[in-house]
């Protein structure tokens, strides 16, 4: 019997865009001619709950079960008619289908308001003169969060917009608690999920059911879904894959898991799934790739397939068909610019390179394949995939979900986008390395790059060296300046509580962050507390980092986060509030003159960082040398040319005037006629639209065929003007 696959992401991940794992797998299956259907059950459950019918049913649940206990939920319950009346219009507005509703929402007498709206006094300050649509989206988001609070208190304590029963999936060394929860009667949210699943299974009639579990907040729903299918359709084989099993379930040994799943696969899913299909179609095939299964009541890990993993060029273009792309909802939850971009609008997800080209950071899972196996995708193939996805989805926004996008590939991709005259918007994650020059940032911006995020981590050179980040704070400052000046937003991932980090280093790190924001070269950031994971160098070799694991015992279910004690004995938790509060203010361009002590309610030492450290780092970055191999590219247009004669003290000579027009302004440069003619010819050769690129050395050689003093010409005023308007050295 031919296999038919049904791929799902269980509730909940993002509201504004589908998690891409099933689209990646479906794209691969297309290359093999294997039939598959995919669904994001998260958005489907949300749309069913947050509808006129869904809310009425939720309020009915409360009438018969739990009465609201707090003043807040009593208020929401009393206003239930207002919520039921407005919900469909608000959801349509957040789906982009009802933009005129923004005018009503912004009058602030349309939506019923509960406790989430208490933060509204800060709205104008936080958002400035925000446009009507954005303000309305934020108010509508608060309205949904009020309803969410009601659901949590009165209907299902595990509910959350982007995660469900996450507590059961986090560091669940033992399967006991999750197993016990699965023996309980279905919750109200479960019944909504299972009613959708039932309808889908009956319509699609799959023979193989694949569940992608990216995060702990998807785990409980994954098991509930698998449990229902096992009970009602035992003939369907079920497999789990995705980010959660890849990191957490590598030492799985609890046989009870296989009451729900037939298989659990690790790492890249293409070959494991292909081998499972062969095994399902032919039970004698017996070839598996990175797969857990049950044999004679014992969990076994089989990796006996000789099939190599596919190259990135062979896995196909992610396929978003079947997903309800026009029904995702854009929300504006918080005023962090990067988080806002993450949750507002729909992004096509793509990967420039599998794994990480750096692969050394000591807090990262660098021992696992998803980081360790580095393989870039050719820029031309990436652009092919982008064009295919634009045609399929109607969306031209791309989020490259790389661990760290390689600068050389970003350069090649930007050139290819410009050559093909594609109009796209894109952003990605990077390392703040010195390859990101001012000119490369300008090229990326011209190709549609609007933002980058990168790890500054602990803004301390000693700790950056211990992390093996390969950057210094000075270097980060220069790179963020290059991006900012090009008009690309920069978000920094910040970390505190790294092993051996002292209180002084935490304070100094905050001072560095303060100076970066004050200099205007960071626009967004987020502090994370360090967590030790089993597959990172810190987790594998804790003695090298001055920490001791609190437990060596390996659980029978999930194993990733590790409890540890740091030799410093510092309680890093207490810094959390002050670090986050100060950052919130710095992101809004205020409180730079506050003493750092004002952010904390306990005594901290004075910073040892000079107050002009970042200023001096930016001032000292002057480098006029150009490598002979550097590529010279012109991203501007063709000039209009006019010859004229210049006379001075009785001498006359031929001159040339070149007028250029860019999107914002026009400008003119003047040169002598011979140099002008050479320049017009060479600009046509080095235009970004040409596939051949020319090096600085080749330009010099070409110039000196008929003219003299190339360096004198290159550093002259006309060329300096062109450098400001798109003559790039890459």
C-alpha positions, 0 to 999 in steps of 0.5 A, spaced: 500 500 500 502 506 498 504 511 504 500 517 505 503 522 510 500 527 514 504 532 517 502 537 523 505 542 528 501 541 534 499 547 539 502 552 540 508 556 536 507 562 533 500 566 531 503 570 525 507 565 521 507 557 521 513 554 524 517 551 518 519 544 519 513 541 516 514 545 510 521 543 509 519 536 509 513 537 505 518 540 500 523 534 500 517 529 499 515 533 493 522 531 490 520 524 491 513 524 489 511 522 495 504 524 497 503 529 503 498 533 507 500 538 512 497 542 518 498 547 523 493 545 528 496 551 533 493 556 529 487 552 527 485 551 535 486 558 536 481 560 531 476 556 533 477 558 540 477 565 539 471 566 535 464 568 536 462 560 537 468 558 541 468 564 546 461 563 547 463 555 549 468 558 553 463 562 557 459 556 558 464 552 560 465 557 566 458 557 568 458 549 569 465 549 572 469 554 575 466 560 577 471 566 576 475 567 583 479 574 581 476 581 580 479 581 573 476 574 571 469 576 574 470 583 570 471 579 563 465 574 565 461 580 566 463 583 560 462 576 556 457 579 551 462 585 549 467 579 548 463 575 544 460 581 540 467 583 538 471 577 537 470 575 530 471 583 527 478 583 531 481 577 529 479 579 522 483 585 523 489 582 526 488 577 519 489 584 515 482 583 512 478 589 516 483 595 516 478 600 518 476 597 524 483 600 527 479 607 527 474 604 532 479 600 536 484 606 537 478 610 540 478 606 546 471 605 547 470 599 542 474 593 546 472 591 553 478 592 557 481 588 563 487 588 567 492 587 561 490 594 559 493 597 565 499 598 562 496 603 557 498 609 560 505 608 558 503 606 551 504 613 548 511 613 551 513 606 549 511 607 542 511 614 540 507 617 535 505 610 533 501 609 527 493 608 527 494 600 525 500 599 530 496 602 536 490 598 534 494 591 533 497 593 540 490 594 543 487 588 540 493 584 542 492 586 550 484 584 549 486 577 546 491 577 552 485 578 557 481 573 554 487 568 555 488 570 562 481 568 563 482 561 559 488 560 564 484 561 570 477 558 569 478 553 563 485 550 562 491 552 567 496 550 561 493 555 556 498 559 552 498 563 546 505 560 543 506 554 548 501 549 551 503 545 558 510 547 557 511 546 564 510 538 562 515 539 557 521 543 560 527 538 563 522 532 564 527 527 566 522 523 568 516 521 563 511 520 569 508 527 570 507 527 563 504 520 562 500 521 568 497 528 565 495 524 559 491 519 563 487 524 565 480 526 562 481 531 556 481 538 557 477 543 554 483 545 549 484 538 548 477 537 546 477 542 541 484 540 538 482 533 537 475 535 534 480 538 529 484 532 528 479 527 527 476 531 522 483 532 518 484 524 519 478 522 516 478 527 510 486 525 509 486 518 511 493 517 512 497 511 513 503 515 516 502 521 521 508 525 523 508 530 528 514 535 529 515 538 536 519 544 536 519 546 543 517 544 550 510 547 549 508 543 543 510 536 547 503 535 551 499 536 545 503 532 540 502 526 545 495 528 546 494 527 538 498 521 538 494 518 543 487 519 540 490 516 533 492 510 536 486 509 540 481 510 534 486 509 528 491 503 530 493 502 523 496 509 522 503 509 524 506 515 528 513 518 528 515 524 532 521 529 530 523 536 530 527 540 535 525 538 542 527 530 540 533 532 537 536 536 543 532 533 549 530 525 547 537 523 545 538 518 551 530 516 551 529 509 554 522 509 557 518 504 553 511 508 555 513 513 550 511 508 545 504 507 547 503 513 543 509 513 538 511 508 533 518 511 532 522 517 534 527 520 529 533 525 531 536 530 527 535 532 519 528 528 518 529 527 510 533 520 510 530 517 517 523 519 514 524 516 507 527 509 511 521 509 515 516 509 509 520 504 506 519 500 512 512 501 513 511 499 506 515 493 506 516 490 513 522 486 511 526 492 509 529 493 516 533 499 515 533 505 519 536 512 520 537 515 527 530 512 529 528 510 536 523 504 536 520 499 541 523 491 540 520 486 545 518 491 550 525 495 550 527 502 547 532 501 541 536 506 537 537 504 530 542 507 525 543 501 520 541 505 514 547 506 509 544 512 506 547 518 507 544 525 509 541 529 503 545 535 501 542 542 502 541 542 494 537 536 494 532 537 499 527 541 495 524 548 496 519 549 502 512 548 501 507 552 504 501 549 501 495 546 505 497 551 511 492 557 512 497 562 510 491 568 510 488 566 517 495 567 521 494 573 526 499 579 527 500 581 534 504 587 537 505 584 544 511 588 547 515 594 545 522 590 543 523 592 536 525 585 534 520 581 538 515 586 534 518 584 527 518 577 529 510 576 531 507 582 526 506 579 519 508 573 516 515 571 514 517 565 509 522 561 512 529 559 509 536 557 511 542 559 508 546 554 511 545 548 515 549 548 521 554 554 524 560 556 520 563 558 527 561 552 531 565 554 537 561 557 542 561 554 549 554 555 551 551 552 544 549 545 542 556 544 538 556 537 538 549 536 535 549 535 527 544 541 527 550 546 529 556 541 527 554 539 520 556 546 516 553 546 509 551 552 505 546 553 500 549 556 493 546 563 492 543 562 486 539 556 488 537 560 494 534 565 490 530 560 485 527 558 492 525 565 494 522 566 487 518 559 488 516 561 495 513 568 493 509 565 487 506 560 492 505 564 498 504 571 495 509 574 500 516 577 499 518 577 506 523 572 508 526 570 515 533 566 514 533 562 520 540 560 520 544 559 527 549 564 524 548 566 516 555 566 513 558 573 511 560 571 504 554 567 503 550 573 505 554 578 500 553 573 494 545 572 496 545 580 496 548 580 489 544 575 486 537 578 489 540 585 486 542 582 479 535 578 479 531 585 480 527 582 486 523 586 491 524 582 497 524 584 505 529 579 509 532 578 516 537 573 519 541 572 525 549 573 524 555 573 528 558 580 529 564 579 525 569 584 522 567 582 515 561 586 516 564 592 513 560 599 512 560 597 504 557 590 505 552 593 510 550 598 504 549 592 499 545 588 504 540 594 505 540 595 498 538 587 497 532 588 502 535 586 508 532 590 514 534 587 520 540 582 523 540 579 530 546 577 533 549 574 540 553 580 544 552 575 549 556 577 555 559 584 553 566 582 557 572 581 553 574 576 558 568 572 558 567 572 550 574 569 550 571 564 555 565 563 550 570 562 544 565 567 541 571 570 536 569 577 537 571 583 542 566 588 544 570 593 540 569 589 534 561 588 536 561 596 536 564 597 529 559 592 526 553 594 529 555 602 527 556 599 520 549 596 520 545 602 523 548 607 518 546 603 513 539 603 516 539 596 518 536 594 525 540 591 530 538 586 535 543 583 540 542 577 544 545 578 551 547 573 557 548 574 564 550 568 569 555 565 565 560 560 569 565 564 573 562 571 571 563 576 577 558 581 579 563 586 577 563 583 570 555 583 570 555 591 572 561 592 566 557 588 561 551 593 563 555 599 562 557 596 555 550 595 553 548 602 556 554 605 551 552 601 545 544 604 546 547 611 547 551 611 541 545 609 537 548 603 534 543 598 537 536 598 537 534 592 540 536 587 545 534 581 550 537 579 556 537 571 557 540 568 563 545 562 562 542 555 562 547 549 561 545 544 556 548 537 556 550 537 549 554 544 549 562 544 551 560 547 558 555 541 559 560 536 557 566 539 560 564 543 566 570 542 570 574 547 564 569 552 566 569 552 574 562 549 575 560 542 578 554 539 575 549 538 581 546 531 578 550 526 573 543 522 573 541 521 566 533 520 566 529 516 562 525 521 558 528 528 556 535 530 558 538 537 556 538 542 561 543 541 567 543 544 574 549 546 576 553 550 581 558 555 579 564 556 583 563 564 584 557 562 588 553 568 586 546 568 585 545 571 578 537 571 578 537 577 582 540 581 577 534 579 572 529 585 574 534 590 573 538 588 567 531 588 563 528 594 566 534 598 564 534 595 557 527 597 556 529 604 558 535 604 553 531 601 548 526 608 548 532 612 548 532 614 555 535 614 562 542 614 560 544 618 565 542 614 571 547 611 575 547 603 574 546 602 581 539 605 580 536 599 577 538 594 582 535 594 590 541 591 592 548 594 592 553 593 586 560 595 585 561 601 580 563 600 573 570 599 571 569 601 564 571 608 562 565 612 560 567 613 553 569 606 551 565 605 545 566 612 543 573 611 542 572 604 539 568 607 534 573 613 533 579 608 532 576 604 526 579 608 520 582 603 515 584 606 508 587 600 505 584 596 500 586 589 499 587 588 491 582 582 491 577 586 494 571 586 489 568 593 487 561 593 485 556 599 483 549 599 485 547 605 482 544 607 476 547 610 469 549 617 469 547 622 464 554 625 461 555 632 459 562 635 456 565 642 457 571 646 457 574 649 463 579 655 462 583 658 467 589 663 466 589 662 459 589 654 459 583 650 457 582 643 458 576 638 456 572 636 462 566 631 463 560 632 468 556 626 470 549 626 473 547 621 477 540 619 480 538 615 486 532 613 489 532 620 494 536 625 490 540 627 484 548 628 485 553 631 480 561 629 479 566 632 475 572 629 472 577 631 466 574 628 460 579 622 459 578 619 467 570 621 466 570 616 459 574 611 463 569 611 469 563 611 465 565 605 461 568 601 468 561 603 471 557 599 466 562 593 467 562 593 475 554 594 475 551 589 480 547 587 474 553 583 471 554 576 473 562 578 473 565 581 478 572 585 478 577 586 483 580 592 485 587 590 482 583 589 475 580 596 476 587 599 477 590 595 471 585 597 467 585 604 468 593 604 468 592 601 460 591 609 458 592 613 464 596 614 470 596 615 478 590 610 479 591 611 487 590 619 486 584 618 482 581 613 487 582 617 493 579 623 489 573 627 491 569 624 485 570 617 487 569 619 494 562 622 492 560 615 488 563 611 494 557 615 498 552 613 493 553 606 492 560 604 489 562 599 494 568 595 496 567 588 498 
